[in-house]
Amino acid sequence: VLKARGAAVAKTLATAEAGSATFDCDSIRKDLRTWAEAHARGFDLPLAERTLAVYDEASRAGWGGRDCTELPAYWSARKA
């Protein structure tokens, strides 16, 4: 990802301006919800479940439509 989107990530970290979203955080959330299918079949996917929680938090903070490569900027600016 850094090869292809490194400049966009650096710009977002430096300016906090959103770039164009090629694959946004909400799309990743949709894909991560497939862990529910695994859970229904008796499998636990704790990493997928925790990752979904991370993206859910970012989406609630208004980052859902932003490109997924910009998420490091969210975490660096996040108040604990």
N, C-alpha and C positions, 0 to 999 in steps of 0.2 A: 504494500500500500504506500509506503513512504517513497518508493521510486516514482510511482505514478502521481501521488497526491501530496508529496512532501512539501512543496511550495505552498499549497493551499493550507496545510496544517500549520506551517510556520506563520503564514499571514494571519490566520485566525488566532493563534496564540499571541501574536504581537498586537493585533488591533481589535480582537473580539468581534469583527465584522463577519457576517455569514457570507459564505461563497455560494456557488451554485451547487445544489444537491444532486448528485448522481445516484446515490443510494442513501436515503435518509434514515434517521434513527427509528422512525415509526415503521418503516419497512422491515428493519431488523427485528423490532418487537413482534411484528406479525410472524416472521419466520421462527423466532424463539418460542412462540407459543406452541409449536409442535411438540414441546416437551410434555404437554398435557396428554398427547396421544401415547407417548411412551409410558407415562404414569398410569394411564388407563389399562395398559397391557402388563402392568406389574413391574415396570422398570423405574428406578430412581435416576434422575439426571440433575444432581445438585448444582453442577456448574452452569447448566443451561438455566435452571431456575434462578440462581443468583444473578446471572448475567441479565436476564429479563428484568429483574428488580432494579438493576443499575440503569437500564435503558428506560424503564418506566419512570424512574425518578427524573431523569434528564428530560423526558417528554413532558412531564408535569411542570417542569421549570421553563417550558417553552422551546425546547430544543428538538422536538419531534420531527419537524420539517427540515432540519439542518442535516447536512451531509454527515454520515457516520464518522468520517475521518476528522471531524471537528470536535468530537467528544473530549479529547484531551484538554481542549480549551475550557470546556464546561467544568471539568474536574479541577483544573488549576485555579479557577475563579470561584469555585464552590465554597460556601461557608459551612463548616462542619457543624 
